[in-house]
Amino acid sequence: MPAGRPPKTCVDPDVANAICAHLEIGLPFELAAEAEGVAQSTAYAWMERFEKFAGQVTRARAVGALKLTRLSLKGGKGSSAALWHLERRYHKHYSPPRAEPEKQDTVIQIIGGLPPSPQ
């Protein structure tokens, strides 16, 4: 019999649900795992190893973004904070587009000519 702890066959449902509850309020995955006493490396390993957990995490992240989006669109108390959070946490989807710097033609003027070329 091999030494050590036997490998897990799934993530403890209570831990998985607690991590997902944190994600649903917008907490980053790493912090959600740490809040439940799970090391970041372990949480990422679970994501790779357990498809059901990975699906739960993906859904919880989306629910968190959905809640923040609804709050920001509703207006009133907390909407500005929700939008701020969305712009920073999900910048790919929520940040305003960045203005491209204006392209300017560069003109180089040589006064006095070029030096003679070496022969």
URHUSUL-V315226 format. One record per pair of residues at least 6 apart in sequence whose C-alpha atoms are under 8 Angstrom apart, sorted by the first residue. I is the first residue (numbers start at 1). J is the second residue. If there is no record, write none. Layout:
I&J, I&J
This chain:
10&50, 11&46, 11&50, 11&53, 15&36, 16&53, 16&56, 18&36, 19&29, 19&32, 19&33, 19&35, 19&36, 19&57, 20&32, 20&56, 20&57, 20&60, 20&61, 21&60, 22&32, 23&29, 23&32, 23&57, 23&60, 23&61, 23&64, 24&60, 24&61, 24&62, 24&63, 24&64, 24&65, 24&67, 25&64, 25&67, 26&61, 26&64, 26&65, 26&68, 30&40, 30&43, 33&39, 33&40, 33&43, 34&40, 46&53, 46&54, 47&53, 47&54, 48&54, 65&86, 68&82, 68&83, 68&85, 68&86, 69&82, 69&83, 69&86, 71&78, 71&79, 71&82, 72&78, 72&79, 72&80, 72&81, 72&82, 72&83, 73&79, 86&94, 86&95, 87&93, 87&94, 87&95, 88&95
